[in-house]
Amino acid sequence: MSSPRFSRALFISVLLLVIIPLLILAGLMIGRFYLSSIDQANTSLQWQARNNAASLEQLLFKLEKNSQLLSSTKAITELPNKVVYSQFALVQLQEFVAQNPQIKASIVIDNQGFIVEGYPITSLNLNYKLTKSILDSAKASTQQNTVQIIDNPQVSELFAPAEAKQNALLAITSKLLHEQDSLSEPIIKTGVLVSFVPLSEALKWLAIHNEQPVYQAGKQVQITAQDNILYSVGDAGDHGKLMEQASISTVYFQGKPTRLQFQINEAKTTYTGAVKQTAILAGLLIVGLSIFSFILVRWLTARLHNPLNRITALSREYALGNYKQDTDDFHYQEFKDIADSLSSMADTIDIQITSLQLEKLRAERSEQVKSQFLANMSHEIRTPMNGIVGFLQLLNKSTLTQEQAEFVRQINNCSDVLLTVINDILDFSKIEANKIELESRQCDLVALCHDLILLFKPSCDAKGVGCRLDVSSLQSLNVKCDEIRVKQVLINLLSNAVKFTNQGEIVLSLTLQSRDEHQTAVVLSVKDTGIGIAEDKVTSLFNPFVQAQSNTTRKYGGTGLGLAISKGMIDLMGGTIAIDSELGKGTEFTINVNFKSLNPQDASAKVHQLDENIQFDFKAIDKPILIAEDNPINQIVITKYLTQLGLNYELAENGQIACEKTLTQDYALILMDIQMPVMDGLTASENLLARPDFGTPIIAISANAMKDDIEKSAKIGISDHIAKPINFAELEKALAKWLSQQSLK
Amino acid sequence: MWRVFWLAVLLVTFDGYAATINLAHTMKHEHFNQLLSEFAEQSGLTVNSVLVDQKALKVRLVQNTSTSTSTDVIIVPADHLGLDKYANYSTIPDSLIADTTDKRTLETAKLNNKLLGIPIIQGNHLLLFYNKQFVKEPIENWQDIYQIQPSLPEKVKLVTWSFMEMYWFIPFLSAFNGDLIVDNQVQLNTPAMQSALKFVWGLNKQNLVDRQCDYTCSNNAFKAQQAAFTIDGAWALKTYEEALGNNLGIQQLPKLNGEYMQPYYSTFVLAFPNHALNGVNKESLIKFAKLVQAEKFQTLVWQKLQDIPVNTEVLNNLKAQQGTELSTLIDAIQFTKPMPSTASMIIVWEVLNKGFIRYGSGALTAEQAGLFMQGLAERSIANEGDE
């Protein structure tokens, strides 16, 4: 689970502490603003409705008075009875209409309801039923003037064709009262003057009077009477309307007096627009603030992040071992302090590492010195050992008494033990120095195990211990491995088994686990019924110089390197070695290792090698053997042995002499010591082999039984290599091999 | 308008007590007031003249019966003498008529064989004025007017006249062989009347003439050279000459359907309401009456107003001196017919107007309009007689 990021935590903190409170505050304020706006809107609408209603009442009053004034003129009052006034009355009506723009028509109706005169001429088309109705309503009123509502689309079409739809008209009537010289009837009613005012015109006047439009977007104005909408203009939408109305004046509608109402409907959005804008503005501000906060947080985190990154990078550089870094360019003191602390720590680590490196170098140097010492020791021990072993071998071939022969045999055993110790030390040092490289040659593991049983059977028989091989049904098991090293490991284990087993048996087992064209998995085990190992000692058994018990060395001998070397070898082979032991009952070492599988070509090569084991007649060699050896003892040992074999020889004390001799004498073979004064064996061999016509085999003889030496020999073309102390059997075999090849040429 | 009228009347009346002649007239000529004042002043008379709308003056005269105020003298179309019942005109003694006055004109000033007015200007007939800019030569037939229309600029009207005034309806009625009074009988419900109504309103419906364009509108349009033709009275010649100069063309009304469009021939007369001629300003009024019939004023009538004088000597002199305009005016008279000088004429004009409007508004068909007019006229005339 990843750790939370500091920048996110900072941003959430800002969000919680600033943005959300701001949102809540803005919401409260906008809500309050909304309620206040609606309240103000209602008040405003109420004022508008009252104001407009009052204005319309004023208009109607003015029109009534103007109508009354016209109706009182003699030409109009007498018009129903005097045709001679017609044209003049028509002019008067025309002027009246012109002077009162809200009036779209004026007519004079006589007492029967007929139109006597009217302007414009379209008014003459009003039907009798209507004019009679107007007359009757006017007569019914006690007032001289009345305002009647004519909600008749045909009449509206006549006087306000552009806005005829739902546009009622007000008919302002004034009774025509004619004064006459009569005591009984001084005033007679001759008719009615009727003026038609479309409500649309009244509202137009209202707009002019108010110097502002009566309605606008989102607003609707209606003139109503008895809940009937007489005129409606504008659109307040279908939802969220505010409504206020005010009474204008009393009118006659459908023959009955009623109140004319001015009603304003207005969409709430008109007033809430500001609220909406404020909300949007607040929203934008909050969004802006959020963005600003985000940027600020980003900036702050960047200000923190960059130095943190630098410190992280610094730490990584330190982790990579780059302890010399610049820590001065941090902006903030805190980071500078951290960097300084890190730098101080790095300096300390650097010092420690430098010290460790020095120690390591020292250790490596010491290791090299040790290896060199071991190599030298090996050489220096092998050289006299070569003499000892050589002479023992020569002595053993001479005629000896039984007692002398027994002495020689004991000396030979001691020298073998000594050689084993030397080889163990040498192998261990090679393992430690990681200088062992395994070979990969064909090997029949079954045969190898069989040979080993045969090898150890005499020792087991001598101790009365059984010794057997368990290979199940395997007849052979050919793999590619370093046979010598495999054998070395098993010999170590078998040697231990024989050493620590006094009764029972020792079993060498070989099991094939699996096999494919690449790998062959085998299990090798050595099981004995010996003294066993205590459980607490088992884990340290593979450590060098360790034996199960402190008195083991005293009782059984040994360097304590055998198991360490074995484990080192198995490790090199990529395998494992395990131990299962019980004190007093026995021990079983189990090796699991994967060898390379053998292909058919490898198998044929082995056959060829086996053919090399042939008997050779050394006396048939007429050419001498050149022995390049500086050590007189070794000279004696080698010359004696060669003489025993029936071979002639010549001696050279160093490589240079050897080279010179070859110029004048043709040799059957050259035995070349490696370490010699004047010119060492390798240089001399190199010089000789550089000659174009040089074909004499060279067998290197060296106390330096190190891999490097053998490799160097092989590299410059030396035919074979024999380690000191010389095993005459090996030497004989090598001689036979190369001399036979030489003789075939 | 009404208030201005009463104010004018009051002023005239007040000055009357100072031996000033208070005069009201309906002459639409803009120079007439100035001419009267200047001429009278030169003759030692003080004349306060005021132009009054003809319809208003008619009402004023009708209403005069119940008032004690009046003017000394009026100059009105002769048909106004039909309001004698209300106006109480002074009968004009023959001695007050100049010998040189055209005797034909005297017939127009008589009501029931009683001379109630002194003719001072004759003719008063309608002519066809045209703008030579749009009309190259006089036309013979009314239909020729239509030929002009395609060549007119966009805002130039084809023909204008005071559509709603019945004086202009008469030539169309005459072209259909109709007349208002035949043998002292009102003849408003006739086929000619119906045809005339249909024809005239048809012109309006075809947008050849604007019914809402009144006299002032028509006059102004022609003066502004925004009309190719206008039908106007002889009295307008001076005004149009000043406005159009050489572009002005004048001719008698053309034929319509092969018949001459005959306007009424009439006179402007001096009349003395409320028997003013026998009142306190009698001497001044007699002097004034003689002055306006005399050669000097009659000459000015042509020179200043370019109206046709009634003084035959002056007329003869002018004929000899003047060019084509006067000849045209005078020649056109032969194609006019005298306006009936009966008392009922004043009612006929009103009834005709009512019928004309009701037909035009669609309230009545032509046939219904004829019946309506005839019936109303007869009832009104009968009622007038009863009062």
Chai-1 contact restraints between the chains, C-beta under 6 A:
chainA,res_idxA,chainB,res_idxB,connection_type,confidence,min_distance_angstrom,max_distance_angstrom,comment,restraint_id
A,K74,B,Q63,contact,1.0,0.0,6.0,A-B,restraint_1
A,A75,B,V59,contact,1.0,0.0,6.0,A-B,restraint_2
A,V83,B,I347,contact,1.0,0.0,6.0,A-B,restraint_3
A,V83,B,E350,contact,1.0,0.0,6.0,A-B,restraint_4
A,V83,B,S380,contact,1.0,0.0,6.0,A-B,restraint_5
A,V84,B,V62,contact,1.0,0.0,6.0,A-B,restraint_6
A,V84,B,I346,contact,1.0,0.0,6.0,A-B,restraint_7
A,V84,B,E350,contact,1.0,0.0,6.0,A-B,restraint_8
A,Y85,B,V59,contact,1.0,0.0,6.0,A-B,restraint_9
A,S86,B,E350,contact,1.0,0.0,6.0,A-B,restraint_10
A,S86,B,K354,contact,1.0,0.0,6.0,A-B,restraint_11
A,Q87,B,K55,contact,1.0,0.0,6.0,A-B,restraint_12
A,Q87,B,E350,contact,1.0,0.0,6.0,A-B,restraint_13
A,Q87,B,N353,contact,1.0,0.0,6.0,A-B,restraint_14
A,F88,B,K55,contact,1.0,0.0,6.0,A-B,restraint_15
A,F88,B,V59,contact,1.0,0.0,6.0,A-B,restraint_16
A,V91,B,K55,contact,1.0,0.0,6.0,A-B,restraint_17
A,I121,B,I357,contact,1.0,0.0,6.0,A-B,restraint_18
A,I121,B,G360,contact,1.0,0.0,6.0,A-B,restraint_19
A,I121,B,S361,contact,1.0,0.0,6.0,A-B,restraint_20
A,T122,B,S361,contact,1.0,0.0,6.0,A-B,restraint_21
A,L124,B,R358,contact,1.0,0.0,6.0,A-B,restraint_22
A,L124,B,S361,contact,1.0,0.0,6.0,A-B,restraint_23
A,L124,B,A363,contact,1.0,0.0,6.0,A-B,restraint_24
A,N125,B,S361,contact,1.0,0.0,6.0,A-B,restraint_25
A,N125,B,G362,contact,1.0,0.0,6.0,A-B,restraint_26
A,N125,B,A363,contact,1.0,0.0,6.0,A-B,restraint_27
